[in-house]
């Protein structure tokens, strides 16, 4: 059977003689199927060596449980957390009856000093595992974020899509009625037809361009119009009232209309007006819905920079706006977005797709911190030779005790399963390593501000083909 050389480096097995030697340093425990060896976030953590059985190690990424590895006899785990003093970054449990050797932190460090052959194996594996697990979880973080955004976009696209479909269906019904109603208008004179069509044109413009009435005022006016229609013996008057009020046809204008058309034609004229105004309203609704769909598709393409080079000159505000549109489903439930943009800022040359990951991570974290309700302020300005983007939220803030660890890999303030702790680490790597900028934050309850600085000249030289 062939073995992946990388897998052998990342997960080397300790030989039997080493296992025997290590038993003097630890305590053996037995696990039944399903027993938990350790859980993500545990601080009471041990170095563990599998003596018998199978231990599965998993990581919760969003709603998905990602299997990292299955350990068998001679495999070990926990060395990284033991040496760094951090909590467990994954979960481990038995998937077969197992025996595990547990060694506490002080004894583990003593063992590394005393037993150099074992230390060589463990320390070599540590370097490889850290790099591999980070790469794997970064990919999972991106896929989880993509899945989350896709679900939100599906919802955002479904709303205007469903509205356009419903409006088109009603429009078909209206046009069938209009054919009959139009024939009935032959009973009025040309002058009266012109008068009616003028009212229709004015009412259509009013319906499209005038501000909507508040619900109470609208209800009062509908009652007035309904009463007027009933006084003029118009059947189903309650159906016409909302359309007429929306189009600005109050009782005064209806009186004018009644004075200028034959009394026996009034009902036909009102039905025709209702059908045409409703049709124009439905057409406008379809136009708005399809425009919204086009805007979302444009934002998706702009967000991902499809069919464009990775390094390109952009207006920084375009990426921020596209990100806000992509995350609209999270923002619309109670977050007020304040834009304080300096539109005179120059375009800069960046890895646009990756920079949008930064905005996504920072804005998504702000939404989480505010629990979906609060003020999100995004400010841009120039500071010497840097372009600065500030993202400020009114959430609970980051406790001072953990602020120094915010950009560490795997460190997260979110609940288990809500994040991998790689979002800010990814943001740091993209800004600092890839764009030679910096990212800092200030936080207190009710005011957390992440400040991203991007050097203008350095990144622009890259677009001009000058090596850095």
N, C-alpha and C positions, 0 to 999 in steps of 0.2 A: 504493500500500500504506500503511495507517495504522500509525502507531507509537505505542506506549504512552509518554506523556510522562514517566512515572516511569522507564521503561527508558532513555529518552534521557538523563535526568539522571544515572542511576546508572552508565551505561556509554557516556559520550560518546566520539565518535571524534575523534582528532586529524586535522586537515586535512593534505593532502599537503605543503604548504609547511612545516608544523610538523615533519612526519616528516623532511623533508630537513634542516631545521635541527638536529634532534636527533641525526642520524647522527654529527655531529662529537664528540658526548659519549660515544658507546658503541661496542660491538663487535657486529657481526652474526654470528649463528650459524644454521646450517641444521639442521632437524629432519626426520627421516623419520616416517612413521606409527608411533605407539606410543612414540616417544622421549619421555622425561620431561624437562620443563623445570625443575620443582622438585617436592618432596614435602613433605607435612605434617610439620612439626617441623624442617625444614632451617634451619640458622642462616646458612649461606653463601648469602645471598639477594640478588637483584638486582631493580632496577626493569626491567620488560620491556615492550616495545612490539611488537605484531604488525605486520610489514611485508608478510607474505604468508602465506596458508594459514589454518588453523583450530586454535586451542588450547582444549581443554576443561578447565574448572576444576571439580574435584569435592571433596567433603568426606565423610569416612567417619563415619557416625553409627551406632554399634553395628555390626551386620553389614551394614548397607545403605550403598551408595555413592550419595550425593546429588549430582546435577549442579547446580552453581550457575549456570554461564553458559558459553557458547561464544564466545571472542574471535576476531575477524577483523581485517582490515587496519585500522589506526588505533586499535584498542583497546589499553589498557594495563593492567598489573596489578603488584602488589607495592609500591605507594606507601605503604600504611598500615604494613606491617611494616618498610619502610625507615626511616620517620620515627620509629616507636616503638622500634625496635631489637629487636622480638620475632621469634620464629621464624615460619616460614611456617605459616599456619593452614589451608591447603588443598593439594590436589595439582593439577598442571597437566601435560598431555601433548598431543602433536600427534595430531590425528585426520585430518590431511591433510598432505602435504608443505608445510613452513612455513619462513619466515625470521623471526627475532626479533632485535630490537635490545636488548642488555643494557647497563645503565648501573649502575656501582657506587655505593655509598651516598654517598661524598663528592662524586663528580661530580654525582650526582642533586641533592643539596642546593645545590650551586653553580649548577646549571641552573635551579632554581626561583627563585633570587635574580636571575639574569641575564635570564631569559626570562619576564617577568610574564604575558603572554597564555597561555603554556603552563601556568604555575603556577595561574592562575585556573581553568582547565579541570580540572586535576588535583585541586586542593584542594576545589573544589565537589563533584566526584565522590566524594572521600574521605568527606565528611560523610554523603552519601546512602547510599553503599555500606555503611558501618559499621552504620547503623541498619537497613538492609534485610537484610543478611546475618545480623545478630543476631536479628531477628524471625523470619527463615526458619529459622535453626538452633534457636531456642528451640522452635519448633513441632515440628521434627524430633526434638529432645531429648525433648519430651513424648510424641510418638508412639512413639519408641524405648522409652521407659520404660513406656508403656502396653502395647506389644507384649511386653515382657519380663515384666511383671506378668501379662498375660493368659495367657502360656504357663505361668507358674508356677501360676496359679489353675486353668487347665485340668487340670494335673497333680494339684493338690490336690483338685479336684472329682471327677476320674476315680477316684481311690482309693476314697473312700466309696461312689461310685456303683457301681463294679464289685463292691465287697464286698456291697452291698445286693442287687444282682442275683443274685450267686452264692448268698447266703443264702436269698433267696426261692425260687430253683430247688430247693435242697436241702430247703427247708421243704415244698414240694409233695410231694416224694418221701416225706418223713417222715409226712405226714398220710395218705398212701395206706396206708402200713404200719400206722399207728396204728389204722385202722378194723378191720383183721384182728386185731391184737394185743388191742384192747379187748374183742372178742368172746370171746377165749380166757380173759379174766379172770373169766368167768361161773362158772368152776369153783371159785372161792374164795368163802369166806363174806363177809358184810357186814362183820364185824369185821376180817377179814383185808384186805378192800379198804380200810377206813379206815386200818388200820396202814400199808398200802402207800402210800396217798395222802399220809399224814402225812410219811412218809420222803421222798416226792417233793417236797413243799412245802419241807421243810427243806433238801433238797439243791439245789433251785432257788435259794433265797435265798443259800445258801453260794456257789454258782457265780457269782452276780451281784455280791455285796457283799464277799466275802472276798478278801484280797490274793492275787495269783498266787504260786505256789511257784517257787523258783529251778529252773532246768532240771535240775540234778543230783538234787535232792530229788524232783522230779516224776517223773523217769525211774525212780528207785528204787521209788517208790510204785506206778507203773504195772506194774513187774515183779512186785511183790507181789500186786497185784490180778489180773494175768494168771494167775499161778500158782494163786491161789485159785479162779478161774473154771475153769481146766483141771482142778483137783482135783474140782470139782463137775460135770464133764462138760458144760460149756457150750461149744457150738460157736462158732468165730470169736471166742474170748475177747479176742484182741488188739484187736479193733475196739471193744469196750466199755470197756476199761481207761482210755483217756484221758478219756472222758466221766465215768466214775465218780470218778476222782481229782480232776478239776476241780470236781466237785460235792461233794467231801468224803466220798465213800463209801469208806472204807478197809476193810480186811479185818475189823475188829471190827464195824462196822456191817453189813457183808455177812453175817457170822455171825449177828447178831441177826435179819436179814431171813430167812435160811435156816431159823432156828428157829421162825419164825412163819408160814410158808406151807408147804403140802404139797410134798413133795419133787418130785412129778411136775409141779408148776406152777412150780417155781423158774425154769426157763429162760424160760417165757412172761413171768413177772413181770420178770425182769432185762431181757429184750428191750423190754418196755413202758416200763420205767424209762429205758433208754437212748434210746428214741425220743422220749419226752416231754421228758427233760432236754435232748436235742439240739435239739428244737424250740424250747424256751424260750431256749436259747442263741442260736439263729438269729434268733429274734424280737428278742432284746436287741441282736444285732449290727445288724439292720436299723434298730432305733431309734437306735443310736449313729451309724450311717452317715448316716441322714437328718437327725439333729440336727446333725452336722458340716456337711452341705450347707447347712442352714438358717443356721448360724452364718456360713459363708463368704458366703452371699448377703446376709445382714444386714450383714456387714463391708464388702462391696463397696458397698452402698447408703449406709452410714454414711461410708465413705471418700470417696465422690464427692459426698455430700450431695444425692442425686437428689431432685428435686421440692421443694427447699427454697431459700430466698432465699440469695444469695451471702454476705450479712453477717448473722450470727446468733449468738445466745448459746449457748456450748457449754461442756462440761467438757473441758478440754484433754486429759485422760487418755483420753477416748473416741477421739479422733483418733489418738493414739499407739498405743493397743491395736489399732485397726482396721488401722493401717499395719503393725504387727507381724504381724497375722494374714494380711494380703495378702502379706507377704514371708516367710511361714513356710517356704516351699519352699527359701529360701536359708539360713534360720537353723537348720533341723533337722539339718543335716549335721555340725555340730560347734561351734555357737555357743551359749553359755549366756547367756540374757538375765536380767539382774538388775534388778528394778524397785524403785526407792526413791521411791515416790510419796507426796506429801503430799495425801491425799484431802480435806483441809479447805480446799483452795484454792477461791476463788470461781469461778463460771462467768465467762467473759469473752466479749465480742462481737468476733468476728473474721471474716475471709474464710476460712471453714473449709476449703473445698476446696483453696484455694491454700496454706493452712498445712500441709495434709497433704502437699503437694509438698515442703515443707521437710523434714518428718520423713522422707519417702521418700528424698530426696537424701542427707541426713546418715546415715541408717541404711545405705543402700546403699553409700555410700562407706566406712563403717566395716566392713561385710562384706568389701568388696574389699581394704581395708587389712589385714584379718586373714586373708586368703586362705581364708575360710570356717571358720576354727577360732579360738576365743578367747572372751573375756568381753566382752559388750556391757552396759554399765550405763546405765540411763536414770533420772535423778533429777529430781524437781520440787520446788520450794520457793518461798516468797515472800521477796522482798528489797525492803524499803521498799514502794514503790507498784508494784512489778513482779512479774510471775510469771516464774519462771526455769525453763527446761528444759535439763538437761545431758545430752549424749549422749557417752559415753566408751567407747573401744575399746582393746584391747591389741595393736594392730597395730604395724607397723614405725615409725610416726611420720612427720611431715612434716619433711624436711630444713630446717634453719634458713635456708639460702641462698635458699629459694623461699617461705618463709612469708609474706613481704610481698606476694606476688603471687597468693595463693590465691583471692581474690575477683575477680580480673581476668577480663573476658570472654575466652573461648577458652583460658584457661590451665588445663592439666590435668596431673596427675602420672601419669595412667593411660597404658598403652601406646596407640599409634596404633590407632584403630578401637574402643577401649574406652570413649571418652567424647568429648564435644565441648568440654569445658571450660566448659560453661554451667550445670552443676548447682548449684555454689556461688554463681555469679553470680545465678541465679534465686532461690536461697534468700536472698541478701543483699537483693535488690530487694524481695521479698515482706515480709521482716521490717522492713527499714529504711524503705523508701519507702512501703509500703502500710500497715504497722501502727505506724510511728513507734517501733519498738523498736531493738534492736541485736543483733548476732551477732559473737562473738569466739571465739577458740580458743587453747588452749595445747597444745603437742605436744612429746613426746620419745619415744624408742623405748619401746614397751610401754605408753604412756599418752598418748592424744590425746583431748582434751575440747573439744567444741564447746558453747558456752554461748549460749542464745537468751534474750533478755529481752523481755517484752511488757508495756508499760505497761497497768495494769488500768483506771484511770479514763478515759484517753483513748479507748480502744477501746469502753468501755462507754457513753460519751456518744454515740458514733456510733449505737449501737443504740437510743438514746432519741431519736434524731432531731435531736440538737444538732450543728450544723455545726462542723467543726474549724477 
